[in-house]
């Protein structure tokens, strides 16, 4: 008994450490992009780093169902005495699931350890020189950062909306097989939806980020355009899952992949908008706060799954609501590109000084040739 108690406590500690690592990994992309890349490349770099994690989620969506089989439930009657029996439900393949799950966890541990060692061995702390003016500027302290954050109501609202949206989507993505189960959608099919959604979002995210780098200071209209399509796709998905529209597999695939893919692709742009508006607050603090809100609402979403209901399809409507709220928030809130404006002005000043130096002619006094 003590052994199982110890194992459960150890699992809890491990999950806590994984959660701490998740906050760091989600907050890291814009920080690394700002430290290593100049304006015109920052959003692309942030997107590559952030979307790489989502690619891992997509692979896990199909690796999990492939490596770990689905539980098989069976009703068993137990004879209590000569006249009464009680029924219970038992997982008949529990031993096989446990063995396969351990193999799956060992694979994850090995990949994580290899990447961790490679990062420690190779990755330098910072580039030889700052890639931009803002990258070399001093930032606010923790105390000053939180004071500035909570005094800016627009920024607080933006962080809350982003955290709610990411938390809801990430949680919905993890339990999509349970949500679609009442309409006869298999675990493997739900896994493929997750895989295609993440891959679509990653590819779109890269190209949209590159577009945003080339045409700087256009993050707000780009995000509004993306959320217009996300709202339509999320509504389509919710109507199909709730059977307000005739169910068909291809419609569920298309609507879920388009809505989820665009939402995935928008995350790096959200990070950059928050960093732009909050400058000179360190990007790690701002994105760490966003991820803290995201984790709170992710746990809240998972808590809804414990409601004693056999049909959780109503949770699909949360995606539509979150997309609509994000769209309205962006419409109403002003977006100022503080960091980009500073870098552009500094670059123009450097270019102006360079032209002035080119126009300067150096003359030497003529030597007196008279003897």
C-alpha positions in Angstrom: 0.0 0.0 0.0 2.8 2.4 0.9 4.5 1.6 -2.5 1.4 2.7 -4.4 1.0 5.8 -2.3 4.6 6.8 -3.0 4.2 6.2 -6.7 1.1 8.4 -6.8 3.0 11.2 -5.0 5.9 10.8 -7.4 3.5 11.1 -10.4 2.0 14.3 -8.9 5.5 15.8 -8.5 6.4 14.9 -12.1 3.2 16.4 -13.5 3.9 19.6 -11.5 7.4 19.8 -12.9 6.1 19.2 -16.4 3.6 22.1 -15.8 6.4 24.4 -14.8 8.4 23.5 -17.9 5.3 24.2 -20.0 5.1 27.8 -18.8 8.7 28.4 -19.7 8.4 26.8 -23.1 5.3 28.8 -24.0 6.9 32.1 -22.9 10.3 31.4 -24.5 9.7 32.0 -28.3 9.2 35.8 -28.4 12.1 36.2 -25.9 14.5 34.2 -28.0 13.3 35.9 -31.2 13.8 39.4 -29.8 17.3 38.6 -28.4 18.6 36.9 -31.6 16.7 38.4 -34.6 16.2 42.0 -36.0 12.9 43.6 -36.9 11.7 42.0 -40.1 12.7 38.5 -38.9 11.4 38.5 -35.3 7.8 37.3 -35.9 9.0 34.5 -38.2 11.6 33.3 -35.7 9.0 33.4 -32.9 6.5 31.5 -35.1 9.1 28.7 -35.9 9.9 28.2 -32.2 6.3 28.3 -31.0 4.9 26.2 -33.8 7.6 23.5 -33.4 6.0 22.7 -30.1 2.6 22.4 -31.7 4.1 20.0 -34.3 5.0 17.8 -31.4 1.4 18.0 -30.2 0.3 16.9 -33.6 2.6 13.9 -33.7 1.4 13.0 -30.2 -2.2 13.0 -31.5 -1.5 10.1 -33.7 1.3 8.4 -31.8 -0.8 8.0 -28.7 -3.7 6.1 -30.3 -1.2 4.1 -32.4 1.0 3.0 -29.4 -1.6 2.8 -26.7 -4.8 0.9 -27.4 -8.2 2.1 -26.4 -9.7 0.8 -23.1 -12.2 -2.1 -23.5 -15.0 -2.0 -20.9 -17.0 -5.0 -19.7 -19.8 -5.3 -17.3 -19.2 -7.9 -14.6 -21.8 -9.1 -12.1 -20.6 -10.0 -8.6 -22.6 -12.3 -6.4 -22.8 -10.8 -2.9 -25.0 -13.5 -1.4 -27.4 -16.1 -2.5 -30.0 -13.5 -3.6 -28.2 -10.2 -4.5 -25.8 -9.3 -7.2 -24.1 -6.0 -8.1 -22.8 -4.9 -11.4 -19.5 -3.2 -12.0 -17.5 -2.1 -15.0 -13.9 -3.4 -15.6 -11.3 -2.5 -18.1 -10.4 -5.9 -19.6 -7.2 -4.8 -21.3 -5.8 -2.8 -18.4 -2.4 -4.7 -18.2 -1.8 -4.2 -22.0 -2.6 -0.5 -21.7 -0.2 -0.1 -18.8 2.7 -1.8 -20.7 2.1 0.3 -23.8 1.8 3.5 -21.8 5.1 2.9 -20.1 6.8 2.4 -23.5 5.2 5.6 -24.7 6.5 7.5 -21.7 10.0 6.0 -22.1 10.1 7.3 -25.7 9.0 10.8 -24.6 11.6 10.8 -21.8 14.4 9.7 -24.2 13.5 12.4 -26.8 13.3 15.1 -24.1 16.6 14.1 -22.5 18.4 14.1 -25.9 17.1 17.6 -26.7 17.9 18.9 -23.3 21.5 17.7 -23.5 21.9 19.1 -27.0 20.6 22.5 -25.8 23.0 22.6 -22.9 26.0 21.5 -25.0 25.5 23.9 -28.0 23.1 26.8 -27.5 24.9 30.1 -26.6 23.4 32.6 -24.2 23.2 35.5 -26.6 24.5 36.7 -30.0 27.9 38.6 -30.3 26.0 41.9 -30.9 22.5 43.0 -30.3 20.4 42.6 -33.5 18.3 45.8 -32.8 18.1 48.9 -30.6 15.4 47.5 -28.4 17.3 44.3 -27.8 20.1 46.2 -26.2 17.9 48.5 -24.1 17.4 47.9 -20.4 14.0 46.6 -19.2 11.8 47.3 -16.2 12.3 45.3 -13.0 9.8 42.7 -11.9 8.1 45.2 -9.5 8.0 48.0 -12.1 6.7 45.5 -14.7 3.7 44.4 -12.7 2.9 47.9 -11.7 2.9 49.0 -15.4 0.9 45.9 -16.4 -1.9 46.3 -13.9 -2.2 50.0 -14.6 -2.8 49.4 -18.3 -6.3 48.1 -18.5 -6.1 47.4 -22.3 -3.0 45.2 -21.7 -4.7 43.3 -18.9 -7.7 42.6 -21.0 -5.5 41.4 -23.9 -3.6 39.0 -21.7 -6.9 37.6 -20.2 -8.5 37.1 -23.6 -5.4 35.4 -25.0 -5.0 33.2 -21.9 -8.7 32.1 -22.1 -8.5 31.4 -25.8 -5.3 29.4 -25.7 -6.4 27.5 -22.5 -9.8 26.6 -24.0 -8.4 25.5 -27.3 -5.5 23.5 -25.9 -7.8 21.6 -23.5 -10.5 21.0 -26.2 -7.7 19.7 -28.5 -6.7 17.1 -25.8 -10.1 15.6 -25.3 -11.5 15.9 -28.8 -12.0 12.1 -29.0 -14.3 12.2 -25.9 -16.3 15.2 -27.2 -17.0 13.6 -30.6 -17.5 10.1 -29.2 -21.4 10.4 -29.1 -21.6 10.9 -32.8 -19.5 7.7 -33.4 -16.2 9.4 -34.1 -13.3 7.1 -33.2 -10.3 7.9 -31.1 -8.0 7.4 -34.1 -10.0 9.6 -36.3 -10.0 12.3 -33.6 -6.2 11.9 -33.5 -5.9 12.5 -37.2 -8.0 15.6 -36.9 -5.6 16.8 -34.3 -2.6 16.0 -36.4 -3.9 17.7 -39.6 -5.1 20.7 -37.5 -1.6 21.2 -36.0 0.2 20.7 -39.3 -2.1 23.1 -41.1 -1.7 25.7 -38.3 2.1 25.3 -38.4 2.4 25.8 -42.2 -0.1 28.7 -42.2 1.6 30.2 -39.1 5.0 30.3 -40.8 3.8 32.0 -44.0 1.5 34.4 -42.2 4.4 35.3 -39.8 6.7 35.9 -42.7 4.1 38.1 -44.4 3.8 40.1 -41.1 7.5 40.5 -41.0 7.7 41.8 -44.5 4.7 44.2 -44.0 5.5 45.3 -40.5 2.9 46.9 -38.2 0.0 45.0 -39.8 -0.5 42.5 -36.9 -4.0 43.7 -36.0 -5.6 43.5 -39.5 -3.9 40.1 -40.1 -5.3 38.7 -36.8 -8.8 40.1 -37.5 -8.9 38.4 -40.9 -7.8 35.1 -39.4 -10.4 35.3 -36.6 -13.2 36.0 -39.1 -12.5 32.7 -40.7 -12.0 31.0 -37.3 -15.4 32.2 -36.1 -17.1 30.8 -39.2 -15.3 27.4 -39.0 -15.8 27.1 -35.2 -19.6 27.7 -35.6 -19.7 25.2 -38.5 -17.9 22.6 -36.2 -20.3 23.2 -33.3 -23.4 22.9 -35.4 -22.2 19.6 -36.9 -21.1 18.2 -33.5 -24.5 19.2 -32.0 -26.3 17.7 -35.0 -28.0 21.0 -35.9 -26.6 20.3 -39.3 -26.5 16.9 -41.0 -23.4 15.0 -39.9 -20.8 14.0 -42.4 -17.2 13.1 -41.7 -15.7 15.4 -44.3 -17.5 18.4 -43.0 -16.3 17.7 -39.5 -12.7 17.3 -40.7 -12.7 20.4 -42.8 -14.4 22.7 -40.2 -12.3 21.5 -37.3 -9.0 21.6 -39.3 -9.7 25.1 -40.7 -10.8 26.6 -37.3 -8.1 24.9 -35.2 -5.4 25.5 -37.8 -6.1 29.3 -38.0 -6.3 29.5 -34.3 -2.9 27.7 -33.9 -1.4 29.9 -36.5 -2.5 33.0 -34.6 -0.7 32.2 -31.4 2.8 33.6 -32.4 1.1 36.8 -33.6 -0.7 37.2 -30.3 2.7 36.9 -28.5 4.2 39.6 -30.6 1.2 42.0 -30.2 1.5 41.6 -26.4 5.3 42.2 -26.5 4.7 45.3 -28.7 2.1 46.9 -26.5 3.9 46.1 -23.2 7.4 47.3 -24.1 9.6 47.9 -22.1 8.2 45.2 -19.8 10.4 42.1 -20.4 8.7 39.7 -22.9 9.3 36.7 -20.6 7.2 38.4 -17.8 4.3 39.2 -20.2 4.1 35.9 -21.9 4.6 34.1 -18.6 1.5 36.0 -17.2 -0.4 35.0 -20.4 0.6 31.4 -19.9 -0.4 31.5 -16.2 -3.9 32.6 -17.3 -3.9 30.0 -20.0 -3.1 27.2 -17.5 -5.9 28.4 -15.1 -8.5 28.2 -17.8 -7.1 25.0 -19.2 -7.6 23.4 -15.8 -11.1 24.9 -15.6 -12.0 23.4 -19.0 -10.7 20.0 -17.8 -12.8 20.3 -14.7 -15.9 20.6 -16.8 -15.2 17.1 -18.1 -15.9 15.8 -14.6 -19.5 16.9 -14.8 -21.4 13.6 -14.7 -22.6 13.7 -18.3 -22.2 11.2 -21.1 -22.4 13.9 -23.8 -19.8 16.7 -23.8 -20.4 18.0 -27.3 -21.6 21.3 -25.8 -18.0 22.1 -25.0 -17.4 22.6 -28.8 -19.3 25.8 -28.5 -16.6 27.2 -26.2 -14.3 27.4 -29.3 -16.8 29.6 -31.1 -17.4 31.8 -28.1 -13.6 32.3 -27.5 -12.9 33.1 -31.1 -15.8 35.7 -31.2 -14.5 37.3 -27.9 -11.0 37.5 -29.3 -12.2 39.1 -32.5 -14.3 41.8 -30.6 -11.4 42.5 -28.2 -9.0 43.2 -31.1 -11.6 45.4 -32.8 -12.1 47.6 -29.7 -8.5 47.7 -28.4 -5.9 50.0 -29.9 -2.7 48.2 -31.0 0.5 50.3 -30.7 3.8 49.1 -32.1 6.1 50.7 -29.5 9.1 48.3 -29.9 9.0 48.3 -33.7 8.7 52.1 -33.9 11.8 52.5 -31.7 13.8 50.1 -33.9 12.6 51.7 -37.2 13.5 55.2 -35.9 16.9 54.1 -34.8 17.5 52.4 -38.1 16.5 55.6 -40.0 18.8 57.7 -37.8 21.7 55.4 -38.5 21.0 55.5 -42.2 20.8 59.3 -42.1 24.2 59.5 -40.2 25.7 57.2 -42.8 24.6 59.5 -45.7 26.0 62.5 -43.9 29.4 60.8 -43.4 29.4 59.8 -47.1 28.9 63.5 -48.1 31.8 64.7 -46.0 34.9 65.3 -48.1 38.3 65.4 -46.5 40.6 68.1 -47.8 44.3 68.5 -47.1 45.9 71.9 -47.1 48.2 72.4 -50.1 51.9 72.2 -49.2 53.8 75.4 -49.7 55.8 74.6 -52.9 57.6 77.9 -52.8 61.2 77.7 -51.9 
